[in-house]
Amino acid sequence: MTPGGGDGMVGMVDDDTDAASASPQPAGRSVAQSARAASPSTQSVRLVDVAAEAGVSPSTVSRAFKNPDRVNPATVAQIRQAADRLGYVYRPYRKRPMRSSGIISLVVKDAAESSALLRGAQNEAYASGLAISVIESNRGSQWEVSFVEEIAETSRGVLIASDRMDADRIAHLARRVPMVVLNRPSEAVSSIVPNVAAGTRQALSLLASNRHTDVAYVSGPDSWADRSRLHAVRSIGRSMGLTVHRIGPVESSAQGGEQAARALAAHGRETGGPTAVIAYNDAMAAGMMAWFSQNGVRVPDDISVIAFDDSPISAVVRPQLTTIAIPRAQIGAVGVRALLRMSETGLYALDSFGDADMAALRLPDGCAPAGDGDVIALPTSLLVRESVGPASDTTSAER
């Protein structure tokens, strides 16, 4: 690439970033022990009470009863002993009265950025005669936990679409109310996430068919979403024989995109550089394209650009942005269906669902449980617009 760079550049690297949440291990006096101290009755003992007594997550208790072969034998024994102490009897389709509230609470970090997810959740809730209460957790994780604790007893269920809460806090709250995490997996409760591999494969196949062999992924702030997208681009790209670089991390904004474009230009002056880039989100891609336009780099003649999301900006920028669509509205809708099914049946984890329960979720084609069965991954897809073209025989850095 030929344009002049700027200061404050972000380097191009090849290191992987992996992270895993620790399994929640409640300490001290359990919720179940406190409940027994208050009342000797065991008739209202719930699966979540057994989880608290055994010091494991509700989903582990569900697996221990329904699919014990998938759980460590010592853990199964520990859970059964806790159930015996509490007088809990496992019934896979045990009915309990539904919460009388007509409200499902949705926790998001930014309401504006979650509009598609909110729309999907609202439409599904309204169809069932319910309403969505939105909690925007822009004051920090502790405030978010405190607020959810306040509304737990009055909500039919809670959807967590914010990434502020860790597994321990989520497990604590899940003992009080049906809960599903959206857009990231959680060891504490069931999750609905996007399967970014499907759309990424389509995107890289498009680039390969246009003779691109060198691709850069522009990384956003550290999160499960960024790590999963980087992993998909890197692993699928390399399986196709492509060279994959990483730029960033940068902020997930147009300003972050401009910073990444400067870094890409600097790299191009030294080595020729990638001929295609995949950005963490549309806003970053828009920022890159604006900087390219201002500095004489033509999209897609000199460089091809793809992003994740399919937000409204992707159809507004010029050229229109080719993007990997994240099915946010579907994620919101399936999250509501899962909560309602949990509330109706008393099953607190997706991996405890039977065939009829899974059918009630009305999952799209190409969707299936992932990992240990407590995560459902909805497929992504590529929307081809105008920002991808053939790789140039001569790189812009050589011009």
ZIKA-V85346 format. One record per backbone hydrogen bond with DSSP energy under -1.0 kcal/mol. CO is the residue of the C=O (numbers start at 1). NH is the residue of the N-H. If there is no record, write none. Layout:
BEGIN
CO&NH / CO&NH
END
This chain:
BEGIN
11&248 / 13&246 / 30&34 / 31&35 / 32&36 / 33&37 / 34&38 / 35&39 / 42&45 / 46&50 / 47&51 / 48&52 / 49&53 / 50&54 / 51&55 / 51&56 / 57&61 / 58&62 / 59&63 / 60&64 / 61&65 / 62&66 / 63&67 / 67&70 / 68&71 / 72&76 / 73&77 / 74&78 / 75&79 / 76&80 / 77&81 / 78&82 / 79&83 / 80&84 / 81&85 / 82&86 / 83&87 / 83&88 / 91&94 / 102&131 / 103&156 / 104&133 / 105&159 / 106&135 / 107&161 / 108&137 / 112&115 / 114&118 / 115&119 / 116&120 / 117&121 / 118&122 / 119&123 / 120&124 / 121&125 / 122&126 / 123&127 / 125&128 / 125&130 / 126&129 / 131&104 / 133&106 / 135&108 / 136&138 / 140&144 / 141&145 / 142&146 / 143&147 / 144&148 / 145&149 / 146&150 / 147&151 / 148&152 / 151&154 / 157&105 / 158&180 / 159&107 / 160&182 / 166&170 / 167&171 / 168&172 / 169&173 / 170&174 / 173&176 / 178&158 / 180&160 / 181&192 / 190&181 / 191&376 / 192&183 / 193&378 / 194&196 / 195&380 / 196&200 / 197&201 / 198&202 / 199&203 / 200&204 / 201&205 / 202&206 / 203&207 / 204&208 / 205&209 / 207&212 / 208&211 / 210&391 / 213&243 / 214&275 / 214&276 / 215&245 / 216&278 / 217&247 / 218&280 / 219&250 / 223&227 / 224&228 / 225&229 / 226&230 / 227&231 / 228&232 / 229&233 / 230&234 / 231&235 / 232&236 / 233&237 / 234&238 / 235&239 / 236&240 / 237&242 / 238&241 / 243&215 / 245&217 / 246&13 / 247&219 / 251&253 / 253&257 / 254&258 / 255&259 / 256&260 / 257&261 / 258&262 / 259&263 / 260&264 / 261&265 / 262&266 / 263&267 / 264&268 / 265&269 / 267&271 / 268&272 / 275&304 / 276&216 / 277&306 / 278&218 / 279&308 / 281&285 / 282&286 / 283&287 / 284&288 / 285&289 / 286&290 / 287&291 / 288&292 / 289&293 / 290&294 / 291&295 / 292&297 / 298&302 / 298&303 / 304&277 / 306&279 / 307&324 / 309&326 / 311&314 / 312&315 / 313&316 / 313&317 / 314&321 / 320&386 / 322&307 / 323&383 / 324&309 / 325&381 / 326&328 / 327&331 / 328&332 / 329&333 / 330&334 / 331&335 / 332&336 / 333&337 / 334&338 / 335&339 / 336&340 / 337&341 / 338&342 / 339&343 / 340&344 / 341&345 / 342&346 / 349&352 / 350&353 / 354&358 / 355&359 / 356&360 / 358&361 / 359&362 / 364&367 / 368&377 / 370&373 / 374&191 / 375&370 / 376&193 / 378&195 / 381&325 / 383&323 / 387&305 / 395&398
END
